[in-house]
Structure formats: C-alpha cells, structure tokens
Amino acid sequence: MDRHFSNEKEKAVKTYTGMNGRVGTGALAILLMSLAGSGTALAEEDLKADALSAAWPGMQEGARVVDWEGNVLQEGSNGFTCMPTPPVLSGTAPMCLDELWMEWAQAWQNKEPFTAESIGVAYMLSGDEGASNVDPYAEGPTDDNEWVKEGPHLMLIAPAELLENFPTDPHNGGPYVMWKGTDYQHLMIPVDARE
C-alpha cells in the first residue's frame, strides 16, 4: 500500500469540485463515472488477472479480488484481498492484503491513527510505481523524500518494537522500514531486482 492511489483520486475529485464551486452535481457525477470507468475499461478478467499478479501462485485461487469500486470479482477463502492497479496510475501496482493490512489501508487513506498489535502481510509481486520512503503522503519524488520505485516485494506491518532494528535505507540490499516513526511504518522486503 505504498501507492498513493487514494491521493490521486482525491486530488482529481478536488480539482474538479474545487473550481470556486462552479462545477455542479451533473459535472461531478460525470467525473466520478469517468474515474470509475477508467478502472472498469479493462475487461473484468483483465482486472482480475492484474490484481492476482500481486500474489504468489499458491494463494491466487483462494484470494478475494475486488476492483476499486468495491465490486467483488472473485470470492475468497484465505483472508487475502487482491486489488488491481489503481486506475489513476499508468504503470502497475496491484496488491494483495491480509485483514490487518486492510485495516491499515483504511487508516492510512483516512489519515487516522493506526497501531499494529500483531503482524500483517501484504504482497506486491508485480512491483510498484514508487513512493517516498519517509513521507506517507508524498505525491512524487523530491530532493529529500527518498523516492523508491520498488520491484516485486512483500510488506509486513508489526508492532513498532519489532521494526526497531531494521534499517531505513532502501538501498541496503535487504529489508528496510518505510515511513519509520509514523503510524503507517512497515517493513519492505524486496524479493527481486528493481527496474
């Protein structure tokens, strides 16, 4: 969930609704339909395949798959929910999250507090389009936000004390803590090379 899909969607809505109040409900409805439509322009099977590309093969059959509007494309039985690449991104960034990660994502998206009391697992085996290693809400690379475009990786959330001894350097050659010191800190575990 180190993608900033919700920020992009929020920004798009704010851009169209924040024009000094000049956009009426009809225009807003058209915008929302176009945002939703951009996610459903692909055939349902393509969305499902994209979402499941984040998972390791042994979990794909039992994973729940939803699109970005919450439509269930595949019922699941293993506790993981897979989502396709957000429609506002041009690259790939599908993800599969366990239940704790889903709680984390809700807190992150709404900028609410989150404290991990157990371990959660997420898969992004197709990699991602990049995120700041230090700022959970950065929208793009800057000189000081340690932007990282990660290859295939796993992510773990855990109680803060379990993450204390891991480095924060994404170039250390192994796992690293992203967003250290925030409610959204998590361990990034690269499993293949970055592009």
C-alpha positions as CSV (number, residue, x, y, z in Angstrom):
1,M,0.0,0.0,0.0
2,D,2.8,2.3,-0.5
3,R,1.0,3.5,-3.6
4,H,-0.7,6.9,-3.4
5,F,-3.7,5.9,-5.4
6,S,-6.2,7.5,-2.9
7,N,-4.3,10.8,-3.0
8,E,-4.5,10.8,-6.8
9,K,-8.2,10.0,-6.8
10,E,-8.9,12.6,-4.1
11,K,-6.8,15.2,-6.0
12,A,-8.8,14.5,-9.2
13,V,-12.1,15.0,-7.3
14,K,-10.8,18.1,-5.5
15,T,-9.6,19.6,-8.8
16,Y,-13.0,19.2,-10.4
17,T,-15.0,20.2,-7.4
18,G,-12.8,22.9,-6.1
19,M,-13.2,25.3,-9.0
20,N,-14.7,28.0,-6.9
21,G,-17.9,25.9,-6.6
22,R,-18.6,26.3,-10.3
23,V,-18.9,22.6,-11.0
24,G,-22.4,21.3,-10.5
25,T,-23.6,17.9,-9.4
26,G,-24.0,16.8,-13.0
27,A,-20.4,17.5,-13.8
28,L,-19.3,15.9,-10.5
29,A,-21.4,12.8,-11.5
30,I,-19.7,12.7,-14.9
31,L,-16.3,13.0,-13.2
32,L,-17.0,10.2,-10.7
33,M,-18.3,8.0,-13.5
34,S,-15.2,8.6,-15.6
35,L,-13.0,7.8,-12.6
36,A,-15.0,4.6,-12.0
37,G,-15.0,3.9,-15.8
38,S,-11.2,4.2,-16.0
39,G,-11.0,1.3,-13.6
40,T,-13.6,-0.8,-15.5
41,A,-12.4,0.0,-19.0
42,L,-10.4,-3.2,-18.8
43,A,-12.4,-6.4,-19.0
44,E,-13.3,-7.9,-15.7
45,E,-10.9,-10.8,-16.4
46,D,-8.1,-8.4,-17.1
47,L,-8.7,-6.6,-13.8
48,K,-8.7,-9.9,-12.0
49,A,-5.5,-11.1,-13.7
50,D,-3.8,-7.8,-12.8
51,A,-4.9,-8.0,-9.2
52,L,-3.8,-11.6,-8.8
53,S,-0.4,-10.8,-10.4
54,A,0.5,-9.3,-7.0
55,A,0.1,-12.7,-5.3
56,W,2.2,-15.7,-5.2
57,P,0.6,-18.6,-7.2
58,G,-0.3,-20.7,-4.2
59,M,-2.7,-18.0,-2.9
60,Q,-4.3,-16.8,-6.1
61,E,-7.2,-19.3,-6.2
62,G,-8.2,-18.5,-2.6
63,A,-7.8,-14.8,-2.7
64,R,-10.7,-12.4,-2.7
65,V,-10.5,-10.0,-5.7
66,V,-12.2,-6.6,-5.7
67,D,-12.0,-3.7,-8.1
68,W,-11.5,-0.1,-7.0
69,E,-15.3,0.5,-6.7
70,G,-15.6,-2.5,-4.3
71,N,-17.1,-4.9,-6.8
72,V,-16.2,-8.5,-6.0
73,L,-14.6,-10.1,-9.0
74,Q,-13.7,-13.3,-7.1
75,E,-14.8,-14.6,-3.7
76,G,-12.0,-15.7,-1.4
77,S,-11.3,-18.1,1.4
78,N,-7.7,-17.4,2.5
79,G,-8.1,-14.0,4.2
80,F,-6.3,-12.0,1.4
81,T,-7.9,-9.3,-0.7
82,C,-6.2,-8.5,-4.0
83,M,-6.8,-5.3,-5.9
84,P,-5.7,-4.3,-9.4
85,T,-3.5,-1.4,-10.3
86,P,-5.3,1.8,-9.3
87,P,-6.9,3.4,-12.4
88,V,-5.1,6.7,-11.9
89,L,-1.7,5.0,-12.4
90,S,-0.1,4.4,-15.8
91,G,2.1,1.6,-14.6
92,T,1.5,-1.4,-12.5
93,A,0.8,-1.6,-8.7
94,P,-1.6,-4.4,-7.9
95,M,-1.6,-5.6,-4.3
96,C,-2.9,-8.4,-2.0
97,L,-3.5,-7.5,1.6
98,D,-4.5,-9.6,4.6
99,E,-7.1,-8.3,7.0
100,L,-4.7,-6.3,9.2
101,W,-3.3,-4.6,6.1
102,M,-6.9,-3.8,5.1
103,E,-7.4,-2.0,8.4
104,W,-4.0,-0.3,8.0
105,A,-5.0,0.9,4.5
106,Q,-8.3,2.3,5.7
107,A,-6.4,4.2,8.5
108,W,-3.8,5.5,6.0
109,Q,-6.4,6.5,3.4
110,N,-8.4,8.5,6.0
111,K,-5.3,9.8,7.8
112,E,-6.4,8.1,11.0
113,P,-4.2,6.7,13.8
114,F,-3.1,3.1,13.4
115,T,-1.2,0.9,15.8
116,A,-0.1,-2.6,14.8
117,E,-0.6,-5.1,17.6
118,S,0.1,-8.2,15.5
119,I,1.8,-9.0,12.2
120,G,0.2,-8.3,8.8
121,V,1.3,-9.5,5.4
122,A,0.9,-7.8,2.0
123,Y,2.2,-8.9,-1.4
124,M,3.1,-6.7,-4.3
125,L,4.9,-9.2,-6.5
126,S,4.4,-7.1,-9.6
127,G,6.3,-4.2,-8.0
128,D,5.0,-0.6,-7.8
129,E,5.3,2.8,-9.4
130,G,7.2,4.4,-6.5
131,A,6.7,6.0,-3.1
132,S,8.5,8.2,-0.7
133,N,10.4,6.2,1.9
134,V,9.8,8.9,4.6
135,D,6.5,10.7,3.8
136,P,3.3,8.5,3.7
137,Y,1.5,11.2,1.7
138,A,4.2,12.4,-0.8
139,E,2.7,12.6,-4.3
140,G,6.0,12.5,-6.2
141,P,9.8,12.5,-5.9
142,T,11.6,15.4,-4.4
143,D,15.2,16.0,-3.5
144,D,14.6,15.0,0.1
145,N,11.8,12.4,0.2
146,E,13.8,9.3,-0.7
147,W,11.5,8.2,-3.6
148,V,11.8,4.5,-4.3
149,K,10.3,2.6,-7.2
150,E,10.3,-0.9,-5.7
151,G,10.4,-4.2,-7.7
152,P,8.5,-7.2,-6.5
153,H,8.2,-7.2,-2.7
154,L,6.4,-8.2,0.4
155,M,5.3,-5.8,3.1
156,L,4.9,-6.5,6.8
157,I,3.3,-4.4,9.5
158,A,4.2,-5.3,13.0
159,P,4.3,-3.8,16.5
160,A,6.8,-0.9,16.4
161,E,9.3,-2.6,18.7
162,L,9.7,-5.4,16.2
163,L,10.8,-3.0,13.5
164,E,13.3,-1.1,15.6
165,N,16.4,-3.0,14.5
166,F,15.8,-2.8,10.8
167,P,17.5,-0.1,8.7
168,T,15.5,2.6,6.9
169,D,17.9,2.7,3.9
170,P,16.0,1.3,0.8
171,H,19.4,0.7,-0.9
172,N,20.9,-1.5,1.9
173,G,20.4,-4.7,-0.1
174,G,17.7,-6.2,2.1
175,P,14.6,-5.4,4.1
176,Y,14.0,-1.8,5.3
177,V,11.4,0.2,7.2
178,M,9.3,2.6,5.2
179,W,7.7,5.6,6.9
180,K,9.5,4.9,10.1
181,G,8.2,6.9,13.1
182,T,4.7,7.2,11.6
183,D,1.6,5.3,12.4
184,Y,2.0,3.7,8.9
185,Q,5.5,2.3,9.2
186,H,6.1,-1.1,7.7
187,L,8.8,-3.4,6.6
188,M,9.5,-3.6,2.9
189,I,11.0,-6.9,1.8
190,P,12.3,-6.8,-1.8
191,V,12.2,-10.2,-3.4
192,D,13.6,-9.3,-6.9
193,A,15.5,-6.5,-8.5
194,R,14.2,-3.0,-9.1
195,E,13.8,-1.9,-12.7
